[in-house]
């Protein structure tokens, strides 16, 4: 059953990732990215990492994708001028690079066995992988970098809005 779920979530993530690149509309690509991130959280749940799965949904599929969609709507990719500068040779280069990447990844994926994946129950038993330990480390040792990054993201959002207002 575990293997079936892994292949299900992995297949959904793979198809959604392909859709991110293949779809013409940027908005639909962003929706496909949300589906991919959600499928990855299912894989994290199977790996007994519920906190990382929750963070994957809340932070990446939630907050970061809302910002992506906000920027997409702000830049207005649906206008007529956005679709004029298309390079047709880039499609062929992307297909060639994709085939090369898959041919390089195939031996690695073939050699990987999920049943032999390392699991370390001593780490979880010692409290290192728990939510409370993560919170203590984040808000005690790394409080300043955490706050600096949040301010940096806020400044970037404000800068994007100001630049977009100047153009319109």
KOLFISE-874140 format. One record per residue: residue in one letter; x, y, z negated of N, C-alpha, C in turn. Coordinates in steps of 0.05 Angstrom, whole numbers, plus 5000, padded with zeros to 4 digits. Layout:
BEGIN
AXYZXYZXYZ...
This chain:
BEGIN
X501749765000500050005000501750255000X503950244985505750474983507050535010X507750325024508950365050506950475070X504550385069502450485086501950785082X501850865056501451155050503851315059X506251205056508551355065508451405095X507851195110507651225139505351415147X503151405132500951585137501751875133X502851935109503652215104505952295122X507852115127510052175145509052235174X507152075183506052115210504552375212X503052445191501552695191503552925191X505652905175507653125173509153145200X509752925213511252935238509453055260X506952965262505153075283504653375278X504353455253503853735247506353905254X508753785248511253935255511553965285X510853755300510953775329508953985339X506553995326504654205334505554485328X507154515307508254785300509854885324X511354715337513054795359511554795386X509654615389508354575415505954765420X504654855399502255015404502955295414X501255405431501855665443501155895424X499055865409498156085391499656065365X500756295356502256305332500556235308X498156325308496356275286495855985281X495455835303494955545301497555395293X499855505301502355395292502655425262X501855645251501955695222500155505207X497755455218495855265206497154985207X498454905229499754645230502054625210X503354845204505454845184504254805156X501954905151500654855126499954565123X498954435144498354155144500853995139X503054065151505653925148506553945119X506354185107507254225079505454065060X502954045066501053885049501753595051X502353495075503153215077505753155062X507553345063510053315048509553295018X507553445008506953424980505853154973X504453024992503552754987505852564985X507952605001510352434998511752484971X511752734962512952794936511352654914X508752644917507052504897507752204896X508352094919509051804920511751764907X513451954907516151934895516052004865X513752014854513352074825514552344818X513952544834514852814829512452994831X510552984812508053144815508553444813X510553524798511053814796511953924823X513853784836514753874862512453874882X510753674880508453664898506553904894X506153974869504454194862505754464871X508354484867509754724876509654744906X509854524920509754514949507054624959X504954554946502254654954501954944946X502555004920501955274910503755484923X506355434923508255634932508455634962X509155414974509655415003507055425019X505255225015502855225032500955445023X501255544999499455764990500656034995X502456114978503456384978505156455003X507056295010508856355032507256355058X505456165062503956165087501956395088X500956485066499256725067500856965076X503356985067505157195077505657165106X506156925116506656875144504256965160X501856885152499456955166498957255166X499657385143499357675141501257815161X503657725164505557835183504657785211X503657545216502657475243500457665251X498557705233496357885240497258175242X499258245226500258515227501758585253X503158385264504658425288502958395314X500458295311498558265332499658115356X500157855353501157695375499057635397X496657715392494457655411494157875432X495858075431495558295450496758205477X496158355498496958275525499958305528X501158495515504058545518505758325505X504658185486506157975472506757735489X505057675509505357445525506857485551X507957725556509157785582512057675584X513557685562516457615563516857325557X516157155576516456865572518756765590X520556615579522756505594522056205599X521656125624520855855630523155655626X525655735629527855555626528255475597X527255635578527455565550525855315543X523655265557522155025552523754775558X525254775580526854545587529154515568X530354735559532554715540531554605513X529154675505527954575480527354285482X526454185505525853905508528453745507X530553845520533153705520534253695492X534153915478535253925450533553745432X530953725436529253555420529953265424X530353185449531152905455533852835443X535753025445538452985433538152955403X536553125390536253105361534952845353X532852755367531552495361533452265365X535052275386536952055391539152045369X539852275358541752275336540552185310X537952245306536652165281535651885281X535251765304534051495305535751285290X538351275293539951075277539751115247X539551365239539351425210536651335199X534551385214531851305205531551005206X532750875225532550585227534050445205X536250565195537850435174536650485147X534950685143533850755117531750555109X531850455084529950275073528750405048X526050445049524750585027524850415001X524850155004524849984980527450004965X529650084979532250104966532850394958X530850564959531350844952532050864922X533951024915534751034887532651174870X532051044847530251164828531651154801X531551364787533051384761531051444739X529951244725528051294704529251424679X531851404676533151534652532951834653X533051944678532852234680530152334670X528052204679525352284671524852234641X525952004631525651934603527152134585X529352244595530852434579529652714580X527652764596526353024596527453214617X529353124634530653304653528753374675X527153184685525353244707522653334700X522153394675519453474666518853764672X516353834671515454104676516454294654X516354194629517254374607520254434608X521754234616524654284619525154474642X523754444664524054624686523354914679X521154944664520255204655522255334636X523355174618525355284599527855384614X528755224633531255294648530655544665X528355544679527755764697527456024682X525956024660525456274646527356344624X529356174619531456244600534056304614X535056114629537656144642537456304668X535356274683535156394710532956604712X532356744690530256944690531057184708X533457274705534257514721534257454751X535457234761535257174790532357134799X530757014782527856974789526457244793X526957434776525657694778526857854801X529457834806530657984828529557884855X529257624857528057514882525257604886X523657614865520857704867520757994876X522558164865522658444873523558474902X525458304910526458314938524258234957X522658034951520457964968518358184969X517858314947515958534947516958764964X519558834963520659044979520458975009X520958715015520758635043517958655054X515958595038513158625046512458915051X513259085032512759375035514159485060X516659395065518159485089516759395114X515659155115514259065138511759225144X510359295123507859455126508659735136X510759845125511560125133512460115163X514059925171514959905198512559865217X510659695209508359645227506659895229X506360055208504760295209506060505228X508660515229510060705246509560645275X509460385282509060305310506260355320X504260345302501460375311500560655310
